[in-house]
Structures are given as structure tokens and as C-alpha cells.
């Protein structure tokens, strides 16, 4: 586009870049350099500013895939490491390599070999260590991608006042991938740390529940599948649907996810799951009265009446009536 002319002898442009650069990126302030001195990762077809090579997008995608446990994550991390090494980014390469090696131990066949071999008695500890290592590596790589992309976009659209274009959608998609990778890695780190905390707790028997939290062992036999969606699909009456939403909270995993099973759990274990350590008995009583006085008194279809009656009987059974 002849925006600037390049001298191949001194390897510099002979006139200054019209882009002033970004104070957060010192290399961009040299307005006579070519692609900030990094022609391996960038190109400058217009003589104005560096554009990411496909390798930059590859790093982002590899970073996201590296969070996936097992063979997929190991392959992505190792490929990312090789790409970083070829670009001369040795710190990022080492981090990805560590993550890739750690992910190898999460491959089912490798895990079985460890359990069957001489290291079998250490298999659980090895799994925890490698899980923590692979997720930490993923967090560092994805986190760095997120910060870099965010800063680049802020400078581009708020400092340089560039207009929104089709390229913006691609930038947002890549940023979302990096953010997702960072979040999943952080969640994996939390789970690994939680497992270590449980292992070292000699006061009680704990295990990791479906929500990723350390839960007393009493929960384990009560873990079930929430029926909210199933029951909502069977109901037509609006009040009945509202009652189902109140009784079956979406994130509840005690029994069938309903208040009745939560009450049974509280009575059997002595663990109160209500607000401020309270019981669900009052809620169960209130909902039973609501179904009896506000729903069953309406003109309901046969199926809705049968469903409402079943919910009421389940509450009465849990309350001991």
C-alpha cells in the first residue's frame, strides 16, 4: 500500500509509522521497526501496524483445548509448546510443555498403567499433582492471552479510536475463547486443591460433590438427579409450574432435587441446608399449604391435578403427616 518504505540493509523503515504505538507495549513505540522486531509472529502488509499471524490464533485455540482432560489436552499443550519454541518464546513453551506432560498422566490408559504398576499406591497423589500442574499451566497461558488481547483491543478501539468492523467479531470470539480457557483452568485448580484439602483432613470423611465443593460423607448416598425440567414439562398450569420451580431449585442435587428429599436428608443427617443453617421444614409446610389451598382449588386438567397431588403427598410424607 506504500504507506512506508523499507530499507532491507538496515532492516528498518525509513519513515515513521503513522501509528504512534501503545504505551503498554514498549516495542510498539519504536515507529521505525518492522512488526515490533518480531517477524516470526507478525506481518505488516500495509506498513502501518503488525497483524497477528495464524500462530497467534493457534495459541489461543491450543490454550483452550489444553484445558480438556486426557489425550486432547495433552496433544494441544504439547503442540502449543512446540509452536512457542519455534517462535523463540521459551517461557511460554516451558509452561505449555509442563502442562502437556502433566496431561499425559490423565489419559485413561496411562492412568491404568500407573495403578497397575509399582507406583499404584501413589496413583491418587500422582493424579492430584498432575491435575494441578496441567490446570495451572492452562491458567497461565490462557490468562496471558486474555490480558494481551484485552489490552490490544482497548488500545485499538479506545485510544486509536478504530471503528468496529467484521474483524471485531473475530477478535471478540478469540477473546471469549481465552476467557473460557482461563475460567475452566481456574475451576480445575480449585478442584485439585479441594481434593488435597480433603485428603489432609483427618477430622471427618469428605468427598468432592457435583458442585466441586468438599462435602461431608453423609451427602454421598443422597446425590441424585434434579427433576425440575422433567416436572415442568409435565405441567400446564402457571401456578403449578411456579410451585415446581420453588420446590425444585435448579442447582439442588439432594435426592431428586426437591424440598421433600432435602427435608428427609436434614432429618436423617442432622445437617441443615436452609439459610443461616436453618431447616427446610417451614418451606415444606408453606409449599404444602400453597399447593392445597391455591392450586388444587383451581380448575385443573387431570394431569395437572395428579401431578399437584403427587407433590403434596411427597411433602406430607417428608414432613411426617
C-alpha positions in Angstrom: 0.0 0.0 0.0 3.2 2.2 0.1 2.3 3.7 3.4 6.0 3.3 4.4 9.2 2.3 2.6 11.5 -0.3 4.0 15.4 -0.4 3.8 16.5 -4.1 3.6 20.1 -3.2 4.5 19.4 -1.6 7.9 16.2 -3.7 8.4 14.2 -0.6 9.3 11.5 1.5 7.7 13.0 4.8 6.5 9.9 6.9 7.6 8.0 6.7 10.8 4.9 4.7 11.3 1.7 6.8 11.4 0.5 4.7 14.3 2.0 6.1 17.5 2.2 2.8 19.3 0.9 1.7 22.7 2.5 2.8 26.0 1.6 -0.7 27.4 3.8 -2.3 24.7 7.3 -0.7 24.7 8.3 -2.3 21.4 5.4 -0.6 19.6 6.8 2.9 20.5 9.7 2.4 18.0 8.0 3.7 15.0 10.8 2.7 12.6 10.9 -1.0 13.4 9.2 -3.8 11.4 6.4 -5.6 13.3 7.9 -4.6 16.7 11.0 -6.7 15.9 9.1 -10.0 15.8 8.6 -11.0 12.1 8.1 -14.7 13.2 4.8 -13.9 14.9 3.6 -10.8 12.9 3.4 -9.4 9.4 2.8 -5.8 8.3 1.4 -5.9 4.7 0.2 -2.3 4.8 3.2 -0.7 6.6 1.0 0.6 9.4 0.8 -1.9 12.2 1.6 -5.6 12.9 -1.1 -8.2 12.2 -1.3 -11.5 14.0 -0.1 -14.5 12.1 -2.3 -17.6 12.2 0.1 -18.8 15.0 -1.4 -16.3 17.4 -4.9 -17.8 16.8 -3.4 -21.2 17.1 -2.0 -20.4 20.6 -5.5 -19.3 21.7 -7.2 -22.4 20.4 -4.5 -24.7 21.8 -4.8 -22.9 25.1 -8.5 -23.6 25.2 -8.2 -27.2 24.1 -5.4 -27.7 26.6 -8.0 -27.5 29.4 -9.7 -30.6 28.2 -8.6 -33.6 30.3 -6.7 -36.5 28.8 -5.4 -37.0 25.3 -7.0 -33.9 23.7 -5.5 -31.6 26.4 -2.1 -33.3 26.3 -1.9 -33.1 22.5 -2.9 -29.4 22.5 -0.5 -28.4 25.2 2.4 -30.2 23.5 1.6 -28.7 20.1 1.4 -25.3 21.8 4.8 -25.8 23.4 6.4 -26.7 20.1 4.9 -23.6 18.4 6.1 -21.4 21.2 9.7 -22.9 21.0 9.8 -22.3 17.2 8.9 -18.7 17.9 11.6 -18.2 20.5 9.0 -17.8 23.3 10.8 -20.2 25.7 9.0 -19.3 28.9 5.5 -19.9 27.4 6.9 -23.0 25.7 8.1 -24.5 29.0 4.8 -23.7 30.7 2.9 -25.4 27.9 5.3 -28.4 27.9 4.8 -28.9 31.7 1.1 -28.8 31.1 1.3 -31.3 28.3 3.4 -33.7 30.2 1.1 -33.4 33.2 -2.0 -34.0 31.0 -0.5 -37.3 29.7 -1.0 -38.8 33.1 -4.7 -38.0 32.8 -5.1 -40.3 29.7 -7.1 -43.3 30.9 -4.7 -45.9 29.5 -1.7 -44.2 31.2 -3.7 -43.9 34.5 -4.4 -47.6 34.4 -0.8 -48.4 33.8 0.3 -46.4 36.8 -2.4 -48.0 39.0 -1.3 -51.5 37.9 2.5 -50.8 38.2 4.8 -50.2 41.1 3.5 -46.7 41.6 0.0 -48.0 42.1 -0.2 -46.9 45.7 0.8 -43.4 44.7 -1.7 -43.2 41.8 -4.1 -40.9 43.6 -1.4 -38.5 44.6 0.1 -38.5 41.1 -3.4 -37.8 39.6 -3.8 -34.8 42.0 -0.4 -33.4 41.3 -0.7 -33.7 37.5 -4.2 -32.2 37.6 -2.9 -29.2 39.5 0.1 -28.8 37.2 -1.9 -29.1 33.9 -4.6 -26.7 35.1 -2.0 -24.2 36.4 -0.2 -24.2 33.1 -3.5 -23.7 31.3 -4.4 -20.8 33.6 -1.1 -19.1 33.0 -1.3 -19.5 29.2 -5.0 -18.6 28.8 -4.7 -15.8 31.3 -1.8 -14.2 29.4 -3.7 -14.5 26.2 -6.7 -12.8 27.8 -4.7 -9.9 29.2 -2.8 -9.3 26.0 -6.0 -9.5 23.8 -7.9 -7.2 26.2 -5.2 -4.6 26.2 -4.8 -4.7 22.5 -8.5 -4.2 21.9 -8.7 -1.4 24.5 -5.9 0.5 22.8 -7.3 -0.2 19.3 -10.8 1.0 20.0 -10.5 3.5 22.8 -7.1 5.0 22.3 -6.7 4.8 18.5 -10.5 5.2 18.0 -10.7 2.5 15.4 -14.2 1.7 14.1 -16.0 -1.5 14.7 -15.7 -3.9 11.8 -16.1 -7.5 10.8 -12.6 -8.1 12.3 -14.1 -7.0 15.7 -16.3 -10.1 15.8 -13.3 -12.4 15.3 -11.4 -10.6 18.0 -14.3 -10.9 20.4 -14.6 -14.6 19.6 -10.9 -15.2 20.3 -11.1 -13.2 23.5 -14.1 -15.3 24.6 -12.1 -18.5 24.0 -9.2 -17.2 26.1 -11.6 -16.1 28.9 -13.3 -19.5 28.8 -10.0 -21.3 29.0 -8.9 -19.2 31.9 -12.2 -19.9 33.8 -12.1 -23.7 33.2 -8.4 -23.8 34.2 -9.2 -21.9 37.4 -12.1 -24.3 38.1 -9.7 -27.2 37.6 -7.2 -25.7 40.0 -9.9 -25.2 42.6 -11.0 -28.9 42.2 -7.4 -30.1 42.6 -6.7 -28.0 45.7 -10.0 -29.1 47.1 -9.0 -32.8 46.7 -5.7 -32.1 48.5 -7.6 -30.4 51.3 -9.9 -33.3 51.7 -7.0 -35.8 51.7 -5.3 -33.9 54.5 -8.4 -33.5 56.7 -8.3 -36.2 59.4 -11.3 -34.8 61.3 -14.0 -36.2 59.1 -14.7 -38.2 55.9 -15.2 -35.9 52.9 -15.6 -36.2 49.2 -15.9 -33.8 46.2 -19.6 -33.3 45.3 -21.1 -32.5 41.9 -20.7 -28.7 42.7 -16.9 -29.1 43.1 -17.0 -28.4 46.8 -15.8 -30.5 49.7 -18.9 -32.2 51.2 -19.3 -34.4 54.3 -19.6 -38.1 53.5 -23.3 -38.0 54.6 -24.1 -36.3 51.3 -22.7 -39.1 49.1 -25.6 -41.6 49.3 -28.1 -38.7 48.8 -26.7 -37.4 45.5 -29.3 -37.7 42.7 -30.6 -36.1 39.6 -32.7 -32.9 39.7 -36.2 -33.4 38.3 -37.2 -29.7 37.8 -37.0 -29.8 34.0 -38.9 -33.1 33.8 -41.7 -32.0 36.1 -42.0 -28.6 34.4 -42.5 -30.3 31.0 -45.5 -32.2 32.5 -47.3 -29.2 33.9 -49.5 -26.7 32.1 -51.0 -24.6 35.0 -48.9 -21.5 35.7 -49.2 -21.7 39.5 -48.2 -25.4 39.4 -45.1 -24.5 37.4 -44.2 -21.8 39.8 -44.6 -24.3 42.7 -42.3 -26.8 40.9 -39.6 -24.1 40.4 -39.9 -23.2 44.2 -39.7 -26.9 45.2 -37.0 -28.0 42.8 -34.2 -25.5 42.7 -32.1 -25.9 39.6 -28.8 -26.4 41.4 -30.0 -28.8 44.1 -28.6 -32.3 43.9 -30.0 -33.8 47.1 -32.2 -36.8 46.1 -34.4 -35.7 43.2 -33.6 -32.0 43.9 -36.9 -31.4 45.6 -37.7 -29.8 49.0 -39.2 -33.1 50.3 -35.9 -35.0 49.8 -34.0 -32.1 51.4 -36.2 -32.4 54.5 -35.6 -36.1 54.6 -31.9 -35.5 54.3 -31.9 -33.0 57.1 -33.9 -35.3 59.4 -31.6 -38.3 58.8 -28.2 -36.5 58.9 -28.9 -33.5 61.2 -27.3 -31.2 58.6 -29.4 -28.2 58.0 -29.3 -26.8 54.4 -31.5 -23.7 54.8 -30.4 -20.1 55.0 -28.2 -19.4 58.1 -28.2 -23.1 58.9 -31.9 -23.4 59.2 -34.2 -26.2 58.2 -36.4 -26.6 55.1 -39.4 -27.8 57.2 -41.0 -24.4 57.3 -40.6 -24.1 53.5 -42.1 -27.6 53.0 -45.1 -26.7 55.2 -45.7 -23.4 53.3 -45.5 -25.1 49.9 -47.8 -27.9 51.0 -50.4 -25.3 52.1 -49.9 -23.4 48.8 -50.5 -26.5 46.7 -53.5 -27.5 48.8 -55.2 -24.1 49.0 -54.1 -22.2 45.9 -53.5 -24.9 43.2 -55.8 -27.9 43.9 -58.7 -25.5 44.4 -58.4 -24.4 40.7 -59.9 -25.9 37.7 -57.1 -28.2 36.6 -56.6 -30.7 33.9 -56.5 -34.3 35.0 -52.7 -34.5 34.5 -52.0 -31.3 36.4 -54.2 -32.4 39.3 -52.5 -35.7 39.5 -49.1 -34.0 39.5 -50.1 -31.5 42.1 -51.5 -34.2 44.3 -48.3 -36.2 44.0 -46.2 -33.2 45.0 -48.4 -32.6 48.0 -48.3 -36.2 49.2 -44.5 -36.2 48.8 -44.3 -33.1 51.0 -46.6 -34.6 53.6 -44.6 -37.8 53.7 -41.3 -35.9 54.3 -43.0 -33.7 57.0 -44.3 -36.8 58.7 -48.0 -36.0 58.3 
